[in-house]
Amino acid sequence: MRAICFAAAAAAFASTPALADGATIAKDHAPIGVMGDHMHEAGEVMFSYRFMRMDMEGSRIGDDPVSPEEIVTTVPNRFFGAPMQPPTLRVVPLQMTMDMHMLGAMYAPTDWLTLMAMGMLIDNGMDHVTFQGPVGTNVLGEFRTETFGFGDTKVSALVRLLDSSAGGVRHRAHLNAGLSLPTGSTTETDQILTPTGATPSPRLPYPMQLGSGTFDLQPGVTYTGFSDQFSWGAQYLGTFRTGTNDEGYTLGDKHEATAWAQWGPAAWIAGSARVAYRNQDVIDGIDPAIMAPVQTANPDFQGGDRIDVGVGLNFAGQRGAIKGHRLAVEILFPVYQDLNGPQLETDWTLTVGWQKAF
């Protein structure tokens, strides 16, 4: 249904090829998966909505795939020695989906400063298989855990560094000065299936929580370039945790770098190609309420390196009721993953979005 609605909207955009005064040009925006890519003129306001889905299936240790049977017979349980804790892992995640609904707003009090805020709703689901008893590969059953709620809220300031033109090419650059506010929960619970057949509802492991629990600094820098039919850009964004959350741990720092290129044969449409690199550290500390023979409960089995490549489309309305509206879609696929595992690998990430400036 999303694909049908998006195709219909794209057809409406395609029916207005002529450029109207003040209309948005599709190639002047980065792919929809890039946040904080552009600034606004003084007094301008923009609202946006993005839907992002990340799909993960299968586990890796480093860059090597590993089966559930290998995990439960070879990977030690960090909590072995505590009551009811077996020597090896006995529960393995099979698949996870993360849906994020992101509402954003931007306002430019001056030409050199744009303020941005974004709130989000997160819907996580993870399927698991439980193996029976303390050893062996006999499957006891499967179960699913889910969490839903507000994630952390992002606020940032974009500060102009460069805006110049030469030889028909325009260059822009700005600083991204962001702060993540801990509005997402870190105490989510759900029912599980243990190796003994019990079905308690403990606090869920770290990937299923909705927030970091800490104030996180998010500095970065963005460059964009434009010519007649082409645009390109690059961005670095970091996430640096401050302090320890109330549960006794700190999520790993994160580094994200990306570069893209776009071709816009007409004002209303542009196609993009992008490569993205992501690195995240392991968790520092531990939540004493998270204790289970599953890889997601181990703070050392978090983070790693990933390189994604993907393609996207931008549509920009030129006239009538759709003038100034932008619709966009992008899908990314990993080409390299080196995970601090065992850990679920990413299969693909899809982002669909809408933007409108006033």
Secondary structure per residue as TSV (DSSP state, phi and psi in degrees):
chain	resnum	aa	ss	phi	psi
A	1	M	-	360.0	-41.4
A	2	R	H	-59.5	-41.8
A	3	A	H	-64.7	-40.7
A	4	I	H	-64.8	-46.1
A	5	C	H	-62.7	-41.3
A	6	F	H	-66.3	-40.2
A	7	A	H	-64.8	-38.7
A	8	A	H	-65.4	-41.8
A	9	A	H	-64.2	-41.2
A	10	A	H	-62.7	-37.7
A	11	A	H	-64.0	-37.6
A	12	A	H	-65.0	-39.6
A	13	F	H	-64.8	-40.2
A	14	A	H	-66.3	-19.9
A	15	S	T	-81.6	0.5
A	16	T	-	-126.6	69.8
A	17	P	-	-76.6	-23.3
A	18	A	S	-75.2	142.9
A	19	L	-	-85.8	120.8
A	20	A	-	-92.1	156.9
A	21	D	T	-59.7	131.7
A	22	G	T	76.1	4.3
A	23	A	-	-75.8	155.3
A	24	T	-	-75.8	140.0
A	25	I	-	-101.3	127.4
A	26	A	G	-57.9	-41.4
A	27	K	G	-74.7	-9.0
A	28	D	G	-79.5	-4.7
A	29	H	S	-110.7	145.4
A	30	A	-	-68.9	168.2
A	31	P	-	-51.9	148.6
A	32	I	T	-63.4	-20.9
A	33	G	T	-77.4	-5.9
A	34	V	-	-95.3	124.0
A	35	M	S	-97.1	145.9
A	36	G	S	63.5	39.5
A	37	D	-	-88.2	-19.4
A	38	H	-	-139.6	161.1
A	39	M	-	-113.4	174.8
A	40	H	-	-126.1	162.8
A	41	E	-	-76.8	157.9
A	42	A	T	-53.9	130.2
A	43	G	T	87.9	-6.8
A	44	E	-	-83.5	143.0
A	45	V	E	-123.2	142.5
A	46	M	E	-135.3	137.7
A	47	F	E	-114.8	149.8
A	48	S	E	-147.8	155.5
A	49	Y	E	-136.4	132.9
A	50	R	E	-128.0	139.4
A	51	F	E	-114.6	126.1
A	52	M	E	-125.2	132.8
A	53	R	E	-122.1	129.6
A	54	M	E	-114.6	130.8
A	55	D	E	-116.5	127.4
A	56	M	E	-126.0	136.9
A	57	E	E	-155.0	134.8
A	58	G	E	82.5	153.5
A	59	S	E	-112.5	156.2
A	60	R	E	-133.8	149.4
A	61	I	E	-116.3	113.4
A	62	G	E	66.4	-125.7
A	63	D	T	-107.9	17.1
A	64	D	E	-106.6	126.1
A	65	P	E	-61.5	148.4
A	66	V	E	-142.3	139.4
A	67	S	-	-85.9	160.2
A	68	P	H	-57.6	-37.7
A	69	E	H	-65.3	-38.1
A	70	E	H	-65.4	-40.0
A	71	I	H	-62.4	-46.6
A	72	V	H	-78.5	-8.7
A	73	T	H	-108.1	-11.3
A	74	T	H	-127.9	-21.6
A	75	V	S	-93.7	119.7
A	76	P	B	-64.3	148.7
A	77	N	-	-87.9	118.3
A	78	R	T	-55.9	-28.9
A	79	F	T	-99.2	12.4
A	80	F	T	-58.9	133.6
A	81	G	T	110.6	-27.2
A	82	A	S	-77.1	158.8
A	83	P	T	-55.3	132.2
A	84	M	T	67.4	19.7
A	85	Q	-	-106.4	115.6
A	86	P	-	-74.9	169.4
A	87	P	S	-71.0	-29.1
A	88	T	B	-121.6	168.7
A	89	L	-	-63.5	143.4
A	90	R	-	-127.2	-7.9
A	91	V	E	-122.8	131.4
A	92	V	E	-128.1	126.9
A	93	P	E	-69.9	137.7
A	94	L	E	-100.7	-38.7
A	95	Q	E	-159.6	146.5
A	96	M	E	-142.1	139.1
A	97	T	E	-119.8	140.6
A	98	M	E	-125.4	117.0
A	99	D	E	-106.5	130.5
A	100	M	E	-125.2	128.3
A	101	H	E	-108.7	114.4
A	102	M	E	-116.4	120.5
A	103	L	E	-105.9	126.7
A	104	G	E	-128.3	157.0
A	105	A	E	-143.2	141.8
A	106	M	E	-130.3	143.9
A	107	Y	E	-144.2	135.1
A	108	A	E	-111.4	102.9
A	109	P	E	-70.3	-25.4
A	110	T	E	-142.3	171.1
A	111	D	T	-68.5	-22.9
A	112	W	T	-99.3	-0.9
A	113	L	E	-139.0	127.4
A	114	T	E	-125.2	130.5
A	115	L	E	-100.8	143.5
A	116	M	E	-139.7	142.0
A	117	A	E	-139.8	145.4
A	118	M	E	-146.2	127.4
A	119	G	E	-111.2	159.9
A	120	M	E	-148.3	150.0
A	121	L	E	-109.0	135.5
A	122	I	E	-120.0	135.6
A	123	D	E	-127.5	106.7
A	124	N	E	-107.2	142.5
A	125	G	E	-141.9	133.4
A	126	M	E	-135.4	127.5
A	127	D	E	-96.8	140.1
A	128	H	E	-130.8	158.8
A	129	V	E	-121.2	135.1
A	130	T	E	-109.6	130.7
A	131	F	E	-97.5	143.5
A	132	Q	S	-76.0	139.4
A	133	G	S	68.3	-171.8
A	134	P	S	-82.0	-18.8
A	135	V	S	-143.9	168.4
A	136	G	S	95.3	179.1
A	137	T	-	-123.4	24.6
A	138	N	-	-77.8	124.5
A	139	V	E	-79.9	128.1
A	140	L	E	-86.1	-40.3
A	141	G	E	169.1	-179.5
A	142	E	E	-124.4	157.5
A	143	F	E	-154.4	164.7
A	144	R	E	-128.9	136.7
A	145	T	E	-114.1	149.0
A	146	E	E	-140.2	146.5
A	147	T	E	-137.7	148.0
A	148	F	E	-150.6	135.5
A	149	G	E	162.6	-173.1
A	150	F	E	-69.7	139.2
A	151	G	-	-93.4	-169.2
A	152	D	-	-70.7	148.3
A	153	T	E	-97.9	134.8
A	154	K	E	-107.7	131.5
A	155	V	E	-127.7	144.8
A	156	S	E	-158.5	163.1
A	157	A	E	-123.0	132.2
A	158	L	E	-104.1	123.2
A	159	V	E	-116.7	121.8
A	160	R	E	-63.6	131.1
A	161	L	E	-110.3	-34.6
A	162	L	E	-152.6	138.2
A	163	D	E	-154.3	96.0
A	164	S	E	-141.2	158.7
A	165	S	E	-131.6	141.5
A	166	A	E	-158.7	132.6
A	167	G	T	60.1	33.1
A	168	G	T	79.5	8.5
A	169	V	E	-119.9	132.7
A	170	R	E	-106.5	135.4
A	171	H	E	-119.3	134.3
A	172	R	E	-134.4	148.5
A	173	A	E	-151.3	145.2
A	174	H	E	-149.8	158.4
A	175	L	E	-86.1	143.4
A	176	N	E	-108.5	112.5
A	177	A	E	-114.8	98.4
A	178	G	E	-117.3	160.8
A	179	L	E	-140.9	130.3
A	180	S	E	-100.1	125.2
A	181	L	E	-97.3	136.5
A	182	P	-	-79.5	70.8
A	183	T	-	-94.9	-7.1
A	184	G	S	-89.3	145.9
A	185	S	-	-71.2	145.6
A	186	T	S	-122.2	19.6
A	187	T	-	-130.9	31.9
A	188	E	-	-71.1	143.4
A	189	T	B	-129.3	161.2
A	190	D	-	-166.8	167.2
A	191	Q	-	-79.4	139.4
A	192	I	-	-127.8	173.2
A	193	L	-	-118.9	116.3
A	194	T	-	-87.6	166.0
A	195	P	T	-61.9	-17.9
A	196	T	T	-91.3	-2.3
A	197	G	S	93.8	-1.4
A	198	A	-	-73.9	157.1
A	199	T	-	-131.3	64.8
A	200	P	-	-76.9	177.0
A	201	S	-	-127.3	74.9
A	202	P	-	-84.6	177.3
A	203	R	B	-65.6	133.9
A	204	L	-	-78.8	155.3
A	205	P	-	-62.8	170.0
A	206	Y	G	-55.6	-44.4
A	207	P	G	-64.1	-18.4
A	208	M	G	-92.1	-6.4
A	209	Q	-	-76.6	158.3
A	210	L	S	-97.1	-14.4
A	211	G	-	-145.8	177.5
A	212	S	-	-90.6	-27.7
A	213	G	S	80.9	3.0
A	214	T	S	-132.2	158.0
A	215	F	E	-78.3	126.0
A	216	D	E	-119.2	127.1
A	217	L	E	-79.3	137.7
A	218	Q	E	-132.2	75.1
A	219	P	E	-81.4	158.5
A	220	G	E	-173.0	178.2
A	221	V	E	-146.5	141.5
A	222	T	E	-131.0	135.3
A	223	Y	E	-122.9	138.6
A	224	T	E	-136.1	147.0
A	225	G	E	-131.2	149.9
A	226	F	E	-139.9	137.8
A	227	S	-	-129.8	-164.6
A	228	D	S	-57.4	-54.9
A	229	Q	S	-116.0	0.4
A	230	F	E	-125.7	154.0
A	231	S	E	-144.0	158.9
A	232	W	E	-155.7	165.7
A	233	G	E	-173.1	172.5
A	234	A	E	-151.9	151.1
A	235	Q	E	-149.8	142.7
A	236	Y	E	-121.4	133.0
A	237	L	E	-132.4	133.2
A	238	G	E	-113.9	155.9
A	239	T	E	-129.8	114.5
A	240	F	E	-118.7	117.8
A	241	R	E	-74.9	146.2
A	242	T	E	-118.3	115.4
A	243	G	S	77.6	-168.3
A	244	T	-	-117.5	140.1
A	245	N	-	-76.9	176.3
A	246	D	T	-66.5	-17.0
A	247	E	T	-91.4	-4.2
A	248	G	S	99.8	16.0
A	249	Y	E	-141.7	168.0
A	250	T	E	-132.1	124.4
A	251	L	-	-61.6	155.6
A	252	G	-	-69.0	146.3
A	253	D	-	-61.1	154.7
A	254	K	E	-132.0	139.9
A	255	H	E	-126.8	128.3
A	256	E	E	-130.4	127.5
A	257	A	E	-130.3	140.1
A	258	T	E	-147.9	154.9
A	259	A	E	-142.7	146.7
A	260	W	E	-146.1	163.2
A	261	A	E	-141.6	145.1
A	262	Q	E	-135.3	149.1
A	263	W	E	-123.1	125.1
A	264	G	E	-116.7	92.8
A	265	P	E	-67.0	-20.7
A	266	A	E	-144.8	162.6
A	267	A	T	-61.6	-29.0
A	268	W	T	-87.7	-7.4
A	269	I	E	-145.0	146.1
A	270	A	E	-150.3	140.8
A	271	G	E	-107.9	143.9
A	272	S	E	-127.6	154.9
A	273	A	E	-129.9	141.0
A	274	R	E	-145.2	147.7
A	275	V	E	-124.2	139.3
A	276	A	E	-136.9	138.5
A	277	Y	E	-118.4	138.0
A	278	R	E	-136.6	132.7
A	279	N	E	-130.3	133.4
A	280	Q	E	-137.3	138.2
A	281	D	-	-79.6	168.0
A	282	V	-	-72.1	168.1
A	283	I	-	-76.7	138.1
A	284	D	E	-99.8	122.9
A	285	G	E	93.4	-171.4
A	286	I	-	-157.0	145.1
A	287	D	-	-89.4	114.7
A	288	P	T	-63.8	-15.9
A	289	A	T	-84.6	-7.9
A	290	I	-	-104.8	99.8
A	291	M	-	-145.8	108.4
A	292	A	-	-160.4	154.2
A	293	P	S	-80.5	57.8
A	294	V	B	-138.0	145.4
A	295	Q	G	-61.9	-32.0
A	296	T	G	-69.7	-13.7
A	297	A	G	-88.1	-6.3
A	298	N	-	-94.5	117.9
A	299	P	T	-60.2	-23.9
A	300	D	T	-79.3	-13.9
A	301	F	S	-99.3	51.3
A	302	Q	-	-135.6	150.4
A	303	G	-	77.6	-172.5
A	304	G	E	138.9	-158.1
A	305	D	E	-121.2	144.6
A	306	R	E	-149.1	139.5
A	307	I	E	-119.9	126.3
A	308	D	E	-114.6	149.5
A	309	V	E	-129.3	150.9
A	310	G	E	-166.8	176.5
A	311	V	E	-132.0	158.8
A	312	G	E	-154.4	170.1
A	313	L	E	-133.6	137.2
A	314	N	E	-114.0	135.4
A	315	F	E	-122.3	135.7
A	316	A	E	-131.2	120.2
A	317	G	-	-68.8	139.1
A	318	Q	-	-108.7	-28.5
A	319	R	S	-143.6	163.5
A	320	G	G	66.0	-147.4
A	321	A	G	-65.9	-23.8
A	322	I	G	-97.6	4.3
A	323	K	T	-59.5	130.3
A	324	G	T	84.9	-10.4
A	325	H	E	-82.6	141.2
A	326	R	E	-123.2	129.1
A	327	L	E	-114.3	143.1
A	328	A	E	-152.1	153.5
A	329	V	E	-143.1	145.8
A	330	E	E	-150.1	142.3
A	331	I	E	-130.4	135.4
A	332	L	E	-119.7	143.4
A	333	F	E	-126.8	137.1
A	334	P	E	-73.9	138.3
A	335	V	E	-111.0	-10.6
A	336	Y	E	-154.8	132.3
A	337	Q	E	-140.8	127.2
A	338	D	E	-128.3	98.4
A	339	L	E	-105.6	145.9
A	340	N	E	-77.3	80.1
A	341	G	E	-109.8	-177.2
A	342	P	E	-69.5	140.8
A	343	Q	E	-157.4	145.8
A	344	L	E	-63.2	135.8
A	345	E	E	-91.7	153.6
A	346	T	E	-86.0	134.7
A	347	D	E	-98.1	-43.5
A	348	W	E	-165.8	160.6
A	349	T	E	-135.1	125.5
A	350	L	E	-115.8	134.2
A	351	T	E	-129.4	129.8
A	352	V	E	-125.0	137.9
A	353	G	E	-151.8	164.2
A	354	W	E	-132.5	142.9
A	355	Q	E	-141.9	147.2
A	356	K	E	-150.8	126.6
A	357	A	E	-103.3	147.9
A	358	F	-	-126.8	360.0
